[in-house]
Amino acid sequence: MRRSRAAVIAATLDLIAERGIAATTIEAVADRSTVARTTIYRQWDSQPALILDAIGTMLHTPTDPDTGTLRADLLDLIGGLADALTTSPAAALMPALMDAAERDPAFAALHAREAAQRHEVARAAITRGIDRGELPTGTDPGEVIDMLTGPVFYRRLVSAGAVDRGFAQRVVDHILAAYTPRHTTPDGPAHTSE
């Protein structure tokens, strides 16, 4: 039973990556995995149940790095996001999952659950940074998360530019610089404080 489950999950993930969620039918999975449809239906009562289970095996919540500095924590988290979107086994599934989340409440719930877990880890790192004085008091952690992740998702899903750890580092540094107190001068642009 374990071997057939693994074969079905592997076939499902391959088909999602190749054809998308809608085309990943129980019949297609049975053909690809060489596991009988009846065996598949005994374990999963529907195509969405199978898809959700398969995708769930690929999604992992990052661990809280808690390195002692906000920058190092964010480099770890945003670098990990860049890796997840480009080089992890889940990378090919992400566009299909996001598309399905727009169309199906079950996929939307999975996507929301996954995002909430990731946000909680990032929120903890940002809150520690605020507590240590690395970000101004009153900084909204959710806003910082949006500003950090937005460029990464945009580059991966819209502009198709390179999303690597170097890009992640530049994003983190730009966002942290935006929160660094600046001194204004009457003669020109503000300068970053030391």
N, CA and C atoms as an extended XYZ file, in Angstrom:
582
Properties=species:S:1:pos:R:3:atomname:S:1:resname:S:1:resid:I:1 pbc="F F F"
N         0.819       -1.197        0.000 N   MET     1
C         0.000        0.000        0.000 CA  MET     1
C         0.864        1.263        0.000 C   MET     1
N         1.976        1.230        0.766 N   ARG     2
C         2.855        2.385        0.823 CA  ARG     2
C         3.485        2.682       -0.530 C   ARG     2
N         3.885        1.617       -1.243 N   ARG     3
C         4.493        1.810       -2.562 CA  ARG     3
C         3.493        2.395       -3.545 C   ARG     3
N         2.259        1.902       -3.509 N   SER     4
C         1.265        2.431       -4.439 CA  SER     4
C         0.938        3.881       -4.092 C   SER     4
N         0.888        4.222       -2.803 N   ARG     5
C         0.639        5.612       -2.407 CA  ARG     5
C         1.760        6.510       -2.927 C   ARG     5
N         3.000        6.091       -2.743 N   ALA     6
C         4.139        6.880       -3.217 CA  ALA     6
C         4.100        7.038       -4.730 C   ALA     6
N         3.743        5.974       -5.437 N   ALA     7
C         3.659        6.041       -6.903 CA  ALA     7
C         2.560        6.998       -7.339 C   ALA     7
N         1.427        6.964       -6.650 N   VAL     8
C         0.308        7.849       -6.992 CA  VAL     8
C         0.682        9.304       -6.714 C   VAL     8
N         1.290        9.570       -5.566 N   ILE     9
C         1.697       10.942       -5.232 CA  ILE     9
C         2.711       11.451       -6.251 C   ILE     9
N         3.709       10.641       -6.578 N   ALA    10
C         4.731       11.050       -7.556 CA  ALA    10
C         4.107       11.325       -8.915 C   ALA    10
N         3.219       10.453       -9.360 N   ALA    11
C         2.558       10.650      -10.656 CA  ALA    11
C         1.709       11.913      -10.638 C   ALA    11
N         1.016       12.147       -9.541 N   THR    12
C         0.175       13.339       -9.425 CA  THR    12
C         1.016       14.606       -9.525 C   THR    12
N         2.107       14.655       -8.799 N   LEU    13
C         2.974       15.835       -8.831 CA  LEU    13
C         3.578       16.046      -10.210 C   LEU    13
N         3.992       14.975      -10.858 N   ASP    14
C         4.535       15.086      -12.217 CA  ASP    14
C         3.491       15.649      -13.173 C   ASP    14
N         2.275       15.134      -13.085 N   LEU    15
C         1.213       15.584      -13.987 CA  LEU    15
C         0.835       17.042      -13.729 C   LEU    15
N         0.780       17.440      -12.465 N   ILE    16
C         0.481       18.845      -12.165 CA  ILE    16
C         1.537       19.742      -12.795 C   ILE    16
N         2.799       19.377      -12.628 N   ALA    17
C         3.889       20.184      -13.181 CA  ALA    17
C         3.837       20.228      -14.701 C   ALA    17
N         3.467       19.124      -15.328 N   GLU    18
C         3.439       19.046      -16.790 CA  GLU    18
C         2.183       19.652      -17.402 C   GLU    18
N         1.015       19.384      -16.790 N   ARG    19
C        -0.261       19.702      -17.438 CA  ARG    19
C        -1.151       20.666      -16.671 C   ARG    19
N        -0.850       20.887      -15.408 N   GLY    20
C        -1.720       21.715      -14.582 CA  GLY    20
C        -2.692       20.863      -13.785 C   GLY    20
N        -3.385       21.506      -12.895 N   ILE    21
C        -4.265       20.792      -11.978 CA  ILE    21
C        -5.484       20.219      -12.677 C   ILE    21
N        -6.121       20.993      -13.536 N   ALA    22
C        -7.356       20.527      -14.180 CA  ALA    22
C        -7.136       19.248      -14.984 C   ALA    22
N        -5.986       19.119      -15.614 N   ALA    23
C        -5.712       17.941      -16.445 CA  ALA    23
C        -5.181       16.758      -15.637 C   ALA    23
N        -4.967       16.957      -14.362 N   THR    24
C        -4.475       15.873      -13.511 CA  THR    24
C        -5.678       15.121      -12.945 C   THR    24
N        -6.235       14.273      -13.764 N   THR    25
C        -7.415       13.496      -13.384 CA  THR    25
C        -6.987       12.193      -12.718 C   THR    25
N        -7.930       11.558      -12.048 N   ILE    26
C        -7.651       10.249      -11.441 CA  ILE    26
C        -7.227        9.261      -12.528 C   ILE    26
N        -7.876        9.329      -13.678 N   GLU    27
C        -7.541        8.422      -14.781 CA  GLU    27
C        -6.106        8.640      -15.254 C   GLU    27
N        -5.716        9.907      -15.403 N   ALA    28
C        -4.350       10.206      -15.841 CA  ALA    28
C        -3.329        9.739      -14.802 C   ALA    28
N        -3.655        9.925      -13.533 N   VAL    29
C        -2.760        9.478      -12.460 CA  VAL    29
C        -2.650        7.957      -12.464 C   VAL    29
N        -3.770        7.275      -12.657 N   ALA    30
C        -3.753        5.806      -12.705 CA  ALA    30
C        -2.872        5.327      -13.856 C   ALA    30
N        -3.025        5.949      -15.015 N   ASP    31
C        -2.200        5.565      -16.166 CA  ASP    31
C        -0.717        5.800      -15.890 C   ASP    31
N        -0.390        6.961      -15.357 N   ARG    32
C         1.010        7.315      -15.112 CA  ARG    32
C         1.622        6.446      -14.009 C   ARG    32
N         0.874        6.191      -12.956 N   SER    33
C         1.424        5.472      -11.799 CA  SER    33
C         1.330        3.961      -11.921 C   SER    33
N         0.530        3.494      -12.870 N   THR    34
C         0.195        2.070      -13.037 CA  THR    34
C        -0.465        1.486      -11.785 C   THR    34
N        -1.156        2.335      -11.044 N   VAL    35
C        -1.961        1.906       -9.900 CA  VAL    35
C        -3.417        1.968      -10.348 C   VAL    35
N        -4.169        0.942      -10.023 N   ALA    36
C        -5.568        0.858      -10.460 CA  ALA    36
C        -6.389        2.029       -9.912 C   ALA    36
N        -7.330        2.491      -10.729 N   ARG    37
C        -8.207        3.582      -10.294 CA  ARG    37
C        -8.941        3.228       -9.009 C   ARG    37
N        -9.383        1.979       -8.898 N   THR    38
C       -10.109        1.575       -7.688 CA  THR    38
C        -9.232        1.710       -6.446 C   THR    38
N        -7.959        1.407       -6.583 N   THR    39
C        -7.028        1.564       -5.460 CA  THR    39
C        -6.877        3.039       -5.104 C   THR    39
N        -6.786        3.870       -6.121 N   ILE    40
C        -6.672        5.314       -5.883 CA  ILE    40
C        -7.926        5.826       -5.190 C   ILE    40
N        -9.099        5.430       -5.684 N   TYR    41
C       -10.352        5.909       -5.091 CA  TYR    41
C       -10.560        5.401       -3.666 C   TYR    41
N        -9.954        4.293       -3.307 N   ARG    42
C       -10.055        3.823       -1.922 CA  ARG    42
C        -9.329        4.765       -0.966 C   ARG    42
N        -8.280        5.387       -1.452 N   GLN    43
C        -7.502        6.275       -0.595 CA  GLN    43
C        -7.924        7.741       -0.714 C   GLN    43
N        -8.342        8.155       -1.897 N   TRP    44
C        -8.776        9.533       -2.133 CA  TRP    44
C       -10.134        9.477       -2.814 C   TRP    44
N       -11.116       10.133       -2.240 N   ASP    45
C       -12.464       10.026       -2.790 CA  ASP    45
C       -12.723       10.931       -3.984 C   ASP    45
N       -11.773       11.820       -4.291 N   SER    46
C       -11.980       12.737       -5.414 CA  SER    46
C       -10.640       13.253       -5.924 C   SER    46
N       -10.687       13.855       -7.097 N   GLN    47
C        -9.486       14.457       -7.670 CA  GLN    47
C        -8.963       15.587       -6.782 C   GLN    47
N        -9.820       16.496       -6.284 N   PRO    48
C        -9.282       17.538       -5.404 CA  PRO    48
C        -8.613       16.980       -4.146 C   PRO    48
N        -9.174       15.933       -3.561 N   ALA    49
C        -8.563       15.338       -2.368 CA  ALA    49
C        -7.169       14.802       -2.685 C   ALA    49
N        -7.026       14.151       -3.823 N   LEU    50
C        -5.721       13.628       -4.242 CA  LEU    50
C        -4.737       14.768       -4.493 C   LEU    50
N        -5.177       15.777       -5.226 N   ILE    51
C        -4.309       16.916       -5.550 CA  ILE    51
C        -3.853       17.615       -4.267 C   ILE    51
N        -4.795       17.876       -3.368 N   LEU    52
C        -4.448       18.558       -2.119 CA  LEU    52
C        -3.449       17.752       -1.298 C   LEU    52
N        -3.654       16.454       -1.238 N   ASP    53
C        -2.731       15.593       -0.494 CA  ASP    53
C        -1.346       15.613       -1.135 C   ASP    53
N        -1.302       15.499       -2.447 N   ALA    54
C        -0.013       15.487       -3.155 CA  ALA    54
C         0.725       16.811       -2.973 C   ALA    54
N         0.030       17.912       -3.170 N   ILE    55
C         0.673       19.220       -3.017 CA  ILE    55
C         1.111       19.420       -1.571 C   ILE    55
N         0.289       18.971       -0.640 N   GLY    56
C         0.637       19.099        0.772 CA  GLY    56
C         1.942       18.420        1.136 C   GLY    56
N         2.303       17.364        0.405 N   THR    57
C         3.572       16.685        0.688 CA  THR    57
C         4.777       17.525        0.274 C   THR    57
N         4.563       18.502       -0.593 N   MET    58
C         5.667       19.311       -1.116 CA  MET    58
C         5.873       20.618       -0.357 C   MET    58
N         4.876       21.036        0.400 N   LEU    59
C         4.937       22.335        1.057 CA  LEU    59
C         5.494       22.179        2.467 C   LEU    59
N         6.509       22.955        2.752 N   HIS    60
C         7.147       22.880        4.060 CA  HIS    60
C         7.267       24.282        4.644 C   HIS    60
N         6.903       24.413        5.892 N   THR    61
C         7.028       25.687        6.582 CA  THR    61
C         8.489       25.892        6.963 C   THR    61
N         9.026       27.070        6.687 N   PRO    62
C        10.420       27.313        7.072 CA  PRO    62
C        10.560       27.353        8.592 C   PRO    62
N        11.727       27.007        9.057 N   THR    63
C        11.990       27.116       10.490 CA  THR    63
C        12.394       28.550       10.808 C   THR    63
N        12.148       28.950       12.029 N   ASP    64
C        12.501       30.293       12.471 CA  ASP    64
C        14.012       30.346       12.669 C   ASP    64
N        14.725       31.146       11.862 N   PRO    65
C        16.183       31.135       11.945 CA  PRO    65
C        16.729       31.725       13.247 C   PRO    65
N        16.115       32.778       13.772 N   ASP    66
C        16.528       33.447       15.011 CA  ASP    66
C        18.050       33.516       15.158 C   ASP    66
N        18.683       34.200       14.209 N   THR    67
C        20.148       34.298       14.166 CA  THR    67
C        20.718       35.345       15.108 C   THR    67
N        19.868       36.234       15.580 N   GLY    68
C        20.344       37.320       16.433 CA  GLY    68
C        20.287       38.671       15.760 C   GLY    68
N        20.142       38.684       14.419 N   THR    69
C        19.965       39.956       13.708 CA  THR    69
C        18.818       39.815       12.718 C   THR    69
N        18.098       40.909       12.553 N   LEU    70
C        16.972       40.896       11.623 CA  LEU    70
C        17.445       40.631       10.198 C   LEU    70
N        18.514       41.279        9.789 N   ARG    71
C        18.996       41.101        8.419 CA  ARG    71
C        19.317       39.637        8.135 C   ARG    71
N        20.034       38.987        9.032 N   ALA    72
C        20.384       37.578        8.811 CA  ALA    72
C        19.136       36.698        8.803 C   ALA    72
N        18.182       36.986        9.690 N   ASP    73
C        16.929       36.216        9.686 CA  ASP    73
C        16.204       36.374        8.355 C   ASP    73
N        16.100       37.622        7.889 N   LEU    74
C        15.376       37.873        6.637 CA  LEU    74
C        16.114       37.300        5.431 C   LEU    74
N        17.439       37.362        5.443 N   LEU    75
C        18.194       36.744        4.347 CA  LEU    75
C        17.910       35.251        4.286 C   LEU    75
N        17.833       34.612        5.435 N   ASP    76
C        17.525       33.185        5.480 CA  ASP    76
C        16.110       32.922        4.959 C   ASP    76
N        15.146       33.690        5.438 N   LEU    77
C        13.751       33.456        5.056 CA  LEU    77
C        13.471       33.809        3.598 C   LEU    77
N        13.913       34.974        3.151 N   ILE    78
C        13.636       35.392        1.770 CA  ILE    78
C        14.504       34.596        0.800 C   ILE    78
N        15.710       34.255        1.191 N   GLY    79
C        16.525       33.349        0.370 CA  GLY    79
C        15.867       31.989        0.243 C   GLY    79
N        15.296       31.500        1.339 N   GLY    80
C        14.567       30.228        1.299 CA  GLY    80
C        13.344       30.300        0.407 C   GLY    80
N        12.653       31.439        0.435 N   LEU    81
C        11.508       31.623       -0.462 CA  LEU    81
C        11.970       31.605       -1.914 C   LEU    81
N        13.060       32.294       -2.203 N   ALA    82
C        13.600       32.293       -3.572 CA  ALA    82
C        13.939       30.874       -4.009 C   ALA    82
N        14.563       30.109       -3.120 N   ASP    83
C        14.871       28.711       -3.438 CA  ASP    83
C        13.599       27.915       -3.687 C   ASP    83
N        12.607       28.099       -2.817 N   ALA    84
C        11.349       27.348       -2.950 CA  ALA    84
C        10.655       27.650       -4.267 C   ALA    84
N        10.770       28.890       -4.734 N   LEU    85
C        10.092       29.282       -5.970 CA  LEU    85
C        10.867       28.925       -7.228 C   LEU    85
N        12.131       28.553       -7.084 N   THR    86
C        12.931       28.311       -8.287 CA  THR    86
C        13.582       26.942       -8.352 C   THR    86
N        14.102       26.451       -7.244 N   THR    87
C        14.889       25.218       -7.331 CA  THR    87
C        14.318       24.045       -6.555 C   THR    87
N        13.337       24.275       -5.708 N   SER    88
C        12.782       23.167       -4.926 CA  SER    88
C        11.853       22.334       -5.802 C   SER    88
N        11.560       21.115       -5.383 N   PRO    89
C        10.610       20.301       -6.150 CA  PRO    89
C         9.237       20.964       -6.274 C   PRO    89
N         8.885       21.814       -5.322 N   ALA    90
C         7.576       22.475       -5.353 CA  ALA    90
C         7.523       23.642       -6.334 C   ALA    90
N         8.671       24.083       -6.849 N   ALA    91
C         8.710       25.272       -7.700 CA  ALA    91
C         7.796       25.168       -8.915 C   ALA    91
N         7.790       24.025       -9.559 N   ALA    92
C         6.958       23.860      -10.755 CA  ALA    92
C         5.473       23.831      -10.420 C   ALA    92
N         5.136       23.527       -9.176 N   LEU    93
C         3.735       23.431       -8.774 CA  LEU    93
C         3.150       24.767       -8.345 C   LEU    93
N         3.992       25.705       -7.961 N   MET    94
C         3.511       26.954       -7.382 CA  MET    94
C         2.552       27.719       -8.294 C   MET    94
N         2.863       27.929       -9.577 N   PRO    95
C         1.897       28.640      -10.419 CA  PRO    95
C         0.554       27.914      -10.520 C   PRO    95
N         0.586       26.594      -10.610 N   ALA    96
C        -0.662       25.829      -10.700 CA  ALA    96
C        -1.463       25.947       -9.412 C   ALA    96
N        -0.791       25.907       -8.273 N   LEU    97
C        -1.488       26.038       -6.996 CA  LEU    97
C        -2.101       27.425       -6.856 C   LEU    97
N        -1.370       28.452       -7.238 N   MET    98
C        -1.899       29.808       -7.128 CA  MET    98
C        -3.099       29.997       -8.049 C   MET    98
N        -3.030       29.433       -9.241 N   ASP    99
C        -4.163       29.498      -10.165 CA  ASP    99
C        -5.366       28.765       -9.581 C   ASP    99
N        -5.140       27.578       -9.054 N   ALA   100
C        -6.236       26.796       -8.473 CA  ALA   100
C        -6.830       27.499       -7.261 C   ALA   100
N        -6.004       28.196       -6.495 N   ALA   101
C        -6.494       28.907       -5.312 CA  ALA   101
C        -7.468       30.017       -5.687 C   ALA   101
N        -7.335       30.549       -6.886 N   GLU   102
C        -8.268       31.573       -7.356 CA  GLU   102
C        -9.612       30.982       -7.763 C   GLU   102
N        -9.647       29.693       -8.057 N   ARG   103
C       -10.836       29.068       -8.622 CA  ARG   103
C       -11.563       28.106       -7.687 C   ARG   103
N       -10.870       27.560       -6.696 N   ASP   104
C       -11.442       26.479       -5.894 CA  ASP   104
C       -11.218       26.762       -4.408 C   ASP   104
N       -12.287       26.766       -3.614 N   PRO   105
C       -12.145       27.068       -2.189 CA  PRO   105
C       -11.208       26.110       -1.445 C   PRO   105
N       -11.167       24.846       -1.824 N   ALA   106
C       -10.281       23.894       -1.141 CA  ALA   106
C        -8.817       24.258       -1.378 C   ALA   106
N        -8.496       24.634       -2.610 N   PHE   107
C        -7.125       25.045       -2.907 CA  PHE   107
C        -6.826       26.402       -2.275 C   PHE   107
N        -7.812       27.279       -2.239 N   ALA   108
C        -7.632       28.577       -1.587 CA  ALA   108
C        -7.313       28.383       -0.108 C   ALA   108
N        -7.994       27.431        0.530 N   ALA   109
C        -7.740       27.160        1.951 CA  ALA   109
C        -6.326       26.619        2.162 C   ALA   109
N        -5.879       25.717        1.282 N   LEU   110
C        -4.517       25.185        1.384 CA  LEU   110
C        -3.498       26.305        1.212 C   LEU   110
N        -3.714       27.140        0.210 N   HIS   111
C        -2.805       28.249       -0.065 CA  HIS   111
C        -2.779       29.224        1.124 C   HIS   111
N        -3.946       29.542        1.673 N   ALA   112
C        -4.020       30.462        2.812 CA  ALA   112
C        -3.321       29.875        4.035 C   ALA   112
N        -3.511       28.587        4.264 N   ARG   113
C        -2.878       27.920        5.405 CA  ARG   113
C        -1.352       27.954        5.268 C   ARG   113
N        -0.870       27.646        4.077 N   GLU   114
C         0.572       27.652        3.821 CA  GLU   114
C         1.143       29.062        3.987 C   GLU   114
N         0.468       30.056        3.431 N   ALA   115
C         0.938       31.440        3.547 CA  ALA   115
C         0.931       31.899        5.003 C   ALA   115
N        -0.102       31.528        5.755 N   ALA   116
C        -0.187       31.936        7.162 CA  ALA   116
C         0.969       31.354        7.973 C   ALA   116
N         1.334       30.110        7.697 N   GLN   117
C         2.454       29.494        8.422 CA  GLN   117
C         3.762       30.210        8.104 C   GLN   117
N         3.979       30.506        6.837 N   ARG   118
C         5.197       31.227        6.448 CA  ARG   118
C         5.216       32.631        7.053 C   ARG   118
N         4.066       33.301        7.013 N   HIS   119
C         3.991       34.661        7.555 CA  HIS   119
C         4.262       34.676        9.054 C   HIS   119
N         3.803       33.660        9.772 N   GLU   120
C         4.020       33.614       11.219 CA  GLU   120
C         5.512       33.562       11.548 C   GLU   120
N         6.262       32.790       10.789 N   VAL   121
C         7.711       32.708       11.006 CA  VAL   121
C         8.357       34.064       10.711 C   VAL   121
N         7.984       34.686        9.595 N   ALA   122
C         8.547       35.994        9.237 CA  ALA   122
C         8.113       37.064       10.236 C   ALA   122
N         6.851       37.010       10.654 N   ARG   123
C         6.343       37.983       11.627 CA  ARG   123
C         7.151       37.913       12.936 C   ARG   123
N         7.487       36.710       13.380 N   ALA   124
C         8.278       36.552       14.606 CA  ALA   124
C         9.656       37.195       14.445 C   ALA   124
N        10.285       36.991       13.296 N   ALA   125
C        11.609       37.580       13.052 CA  ALA   125
C        11.529       39.105       13.037 C   ALA   125
N        10.517       39.636       12.379 N   ILE   126
C        10.369       41.094       12.286 CA  ILE   126
C        10.049       41.689       13.654 C   ILE   126
N         9.202       41.026       14.412 N   THR   127
C         8.874       41.504       15.762 CA  THR   127
C        10.120       41.538       16.642 C   THR   127
N        10.962       40.514       16.538 N   ARG   128
C        12.226       40.527       17.288 CA  ARG   128
C        13.089       41.712       16.848 C   ARG   128
N        13.105       41.976       15.531 N   GLY   129
C        13.873       43.113       15.025 CA  GLY   129
C        13.363       44.440       15.569 C   GLY   129
N        12.058       44.574       15.680 N   ILE   130
C        11.478       45.784       16.271 CA  ILE   130
C        11.883       45.876       17.740 C   ILE   130
N        11.766       44.769       18.450 N   ASP   131
C        12.123       44.747       19.877 CA  ASP   131
C        13.593       45.092       20.103 C   ASP   131
N        14.472       44.719       19.180 N   ARG   132
C        15.909       45.012       19.309 CA  ARG   132
C        16.265       46.402       18.786 C   ARG   132
N        15.288       47.119       18.240 N   GLY   133
C        15.552       48.452       17.716 CA  GLY   133
C        16.081       48.457       16.293 C   GLY   133
N        16.018       47.320       15.604 N   GLU   134
C        16.501       47.254       14.221 CA  GLU   134
C        15.483       47.829       13.241 C   GLU   134
N        14.246       47.918       13.659 N   LEU   135
C        13.184       48.583       12.910 CA  LEU   135
C        12.485       49.535       13.869 C   LEU   135
N        11.924       50.617       13.351 N   PRO   136
C        11.258       51.577       14.231 CA  PRO   136
C        10.058       50.969       14.960 C   PRO   136
N         9.838       51.437       16.182 N   THR   137
C         8.643       51.057       16.926 CA  THR   137
C         7.425       51.455       16.094 C   THR   137
N         6.430       50.615       16.085 N   GLY   138
C         5.226       50.903       15.313 CA  GLY   138
C         5.254       50.344       13.902 C   GLY   138
N         6.369       49.746       13.502 N   THR   139
C         6.451       49.124       12.179 CA  THR   139
C         5.441       47.985       12.100 C   THR   139
N         4.715       47.922       11.007 N   ASP   140
C         3.724       46.861       10.781 CA  ASP   140
C         4.431       45.650       10.166 C   ASP   140
N         4.579       44.546       10.922 N   PRO   141
C         5.267       43.368       10.375 CA  PRO   141
C         4.621       42.833        9.095 C   PRO   141
N         3.299       42.866        9.013 N   GLY   142
C         2.622       42.383        7.808 CA  GLY   142
C         2.996       43.189        6.575 C   GLY   142
N         3.127       44.495        6.750 N   GLU   143
C         3.531       45.355        5.638 CA  GLU   143
C         4.959       45.035        5.192 C   GLU   143
N         5.838       44.809        6.156 N   VAL   144
C         7.224       44.458        5.824 CA  VAL   144
C         7.254       43.129        5.063 C   VAL   144
N         6.463       42.166        5.512 N   ILE   145
C         6.396       40.871        4.819 CA  ILE   145
C         5.943       41.070        3.380 C   ILE   145
N         4.898       41.870        3.183 N   ASP   146
C         4.408       42.124        1.824 CA  ASP   146
C         5.483       42.762        0.952 C   ASP   146
N         6.204       43.727        1.527 N   MET   147
C         7.240       44.405        0.745 CA  MET   147
C         8.425       43.495        0.440 C   MET   147
N         8.710       42.551        1.327 N   LEU   148
C         9.808       41.613        1.087 CA  LEU   148
C         9.439       40.540        0.069 C   LEU   148
N         8.235       40.007        0.175 N   THR   149
C         7.852       38.885       -0.685 CA  THR   149
C         7.330       39.332       -2.042 C   THR   149
N         6.746       40.523       -2.107 N   GLY   150
C         6.182       41.000       -3.371 CA  GLY   150
C         7.162       40.967       -4.533 C   GLY   150
N         8.359       41.547       -4.387 N   PRO   151
C         9.307       41.521       -5.499 CA  PRO   151
C         9.725       40.109       -5.912 C   PRO   151
N         9.822       39.210       -4.937 N   VAL   152
C        10.243       37.838       -5.239 CA  VAL   152
C         9.171       37.138       -6.076 C   VAL   152
N         7.912       37.238       -5.625 N   PHE   153
C         6.825       36.619       -6.392 CA  PHE   153
C         6.655       37.294       -7.750 C   PHE   153
N         6.756       38.620       -7.803 N   TYR   154
C         6.611       39.329       -9.075 CA  TYR   154
C         7.664       38.855      -10.072 C   TYR   154
N         8.891       38.792       -9.623 N   ARG   155
C         9.962       38.393      -10.531 CA  ARG   155
C         9.780       36.955      -10.990 C   ARG   155
N         9.350       36.073      -10.110 N   ARG   156
C         9.177       34.656      -10.472 CA  ARG   156
C         7.975       34.447      -11.387 C   ARG   156
N         6.857       35.110      -11.077 N   LEU   157
C         5.609       34.799      -11.770 CA  LEU   157
C         5.242       35.763      -12.888 C   LEU   157
N         5.771       36.984      -12.867 N   VAL   158
C         5.371       37.971      -13.870 CA  VAL   158
C         6.509       38.306      -14.826 C   VAL   158
N         7.618       38.781      -14.295 N   SER   159
C         8.677       39.249      -15.193 CA  SER   159
C         9.657       38.166      -15.604 C   SER   159
N         9.599       37.013      -14.938 N   ALA   160
C        10.447       35.859      -15.275 CA  ALA   160
C        11.940       36.171      -15.180 C   ALA   160
N        12.299       37.103      -14.319 N   GLY   161
C        13.705       37.384      -14.074 CA  GLY   161
C        14.294       36.361      -13.116 C   GLY   161
N        15.599       36.426      -12.939 N   ALA   162
C        16.278       35.490      -12.040 CA  ALA   162
C        15.872       35.761      -10.595 C   ALA   162
N        15.508       34.713       -9.914 N   VAL   163
C        15.185       34.789       -8.488 CA  VAL   163
C        16.171       33.871       -7.778 C   VAL   163
N        17.207       34.474       -7.224 N   ASP   164
C        18.223       33.687       -6.535 CA  ASP   164
C        18.547       34.365       -5.210 C   ASP   164
N        19.501       33.817       -4.500 N   ARG   165
C        19.847       34.378       -3.185 CA  ARG   165
C        20.416       35.797       -3.311 C   ARG   165
N        21.088       36.097       -4.409 N   GLY   166
C        21.592       37.455       -4.615 CA  GLY   166
C        20.456       38.452       -4.751 C   GLY   166
N        19.432       38.083       -5.513 N   PHE   167
C        18.255       38.946       -5.641 CA  PHE   167
C        17.573       39.094       -4.280 C   PHE   167
N        17.434       37.991       -3.563 N   ALA   168
C        16.806       38.032       -2.240 CA  ALA   168
C        17.579       38.973       -1.311 C   ALA   168
N        18.893       38.940       -1.373 N   GLN   169
C        19.707       39.823       -0.534 CA  GLN   169
C        19.459       41.286       -0.885 C   GLN   169
N        19.383       41.591       -2.177 N   ARG   170
C        19.133       42.976       -2.577 CA  ARG   170
C        17.760       43.441       -2.092 C   ARG   170
N        16.760       42.573       -2.192 N   VAL   171
C        15.419       42.930       -1.711 CA  VAL   171
C        15.469       43.230       -0.215 C   VAL   171
N        16.064       42.337        0.553 N   VAL   172
C        16.153       42.536        2.006 CA  VAL   172
C        16.873       43.844        2.315 C   VAL   172
N        17.998       44.083        1.667 N   ASP   173
C        18.768       45.295        1.952 CA  ASP   173
C        17.998       46.559        1.583 C   ASP   173
N        17.281       46.544        0.469 N   HIS   174
C        16.487       47.717        0.070 CA  HIS   174
C        15.353       47.980        1.061 C   HIS   174
N        14.676       46.933        1.483 N   ILE   175
C        13.562       47.116        2.418 CA  ILE   175
C        14.083       47.596        3.771 C   ILE   175
N        15.153       46.999        4.255 N   LEU   176
C        15.710       47.462        5.531 CA  LEU   176
C        16.198       48.906        5.430 C   LEU   176
N        16.780       49.276        4.297 N   ALA   177
C        17.227       50.660        4.107 CA  ALA   177
C        16.045       51.626        4.131 C   ALA   177
N        14.914       51.188        3.613 N   ALA   178
C        13.727       52.048        3.616 CA  ALA   178
C        13.253       52.339        5.037 C   ALA   178
N        13.551       51.459        5.959 N   TYR   179
C        13.141       51.649        7.352 CA  TYR   179
C        14.222       52.283        8.222 C   TYR   179
N        15.402       52.498        7.666 N   THR   180
C        16.481       53.112        8.427 CA  THR   180
C        16.181       54.595        8.590 C   THR   180
N        16.279       55.124        9.809 N   PRO   181
C        16.018       56.553       10.009 CA  PRO   181
C        16.926       57.397        9.118 C   PRO   181
N        16.362       58.449        8.572 N   ARG   182
C        17.120       59.341        7.688 CA  ARG   182
C        17.101       60.749        8.271 C   ARG   182
N        18.174       61.450        8.051 N   HIS   183
C        18.242       62.851        8.459 CA  HIS   183
C        17.966       63.692        7.225 C   HIS   183
N        17.094       64.661        7.370 N   THR   184
C        16.811       65.531        6.233 CA  THR   184
C        17.690       66.767        6.323 C   THR   184
N        18.013       67.283        5.166 N   THR   185
C        18.787       68.521        5.105 CA  THR   185
C        18.007       69.504        4.256 C   THR   185
N        18.155       70.790        4.522 N   PRO   186
C        17.408       71.763        3.717 CA  PRO   186
C        17.916       71.858        2.285 C   PRO   186
N        19.134       71.375        2.011 N   ASP   187
C        19.736       71.546        0.693 CA  ASP   187
C        19.572       70.372       -0.255 C   ASP   187
N        19.076       69.250        0.191 N   GLY   188
C        19.039       68.135       -0.740 CA  GLY   188
C        18.434       66.888       -0.145 C   GLY   188
N        18.728       65.784       -0.803 N   PRO   189
C        18.125       64.520       -0.389 CA  PRO   189
C        18.573       64.102        1.006 C   PRO   189
N        17.755       63.279        1.594 N   ALA   190
C        18.071       62.762        2.923 CA  ALA   190
C        19.260       61.819        2.839 C   ALA   190
N        19.982       61.725        3.917 N   HIS   191
C        21.122       60.816        4.000 CA  HIS   191
C        20.852       59.800        5.092 C   HIS   191
N        21.253       58.568        4.837 N   THR   192
C        21.065       57.507        5.818 CA  THR   192
C        21.916       57.787        7.040 C   THR   192
N        21.321       57.617        8.213 N   SER   193
C        22.098       57.814        9.442 CA  SER   193
C        23.047       56.649        9.643 C   SER   193
N        24.097       56.904       10.371 N   GLU   194
C        25.096       55.861       10.645 CA  GLU   194
C        24.706       55.109       11.869 C   GLU   194
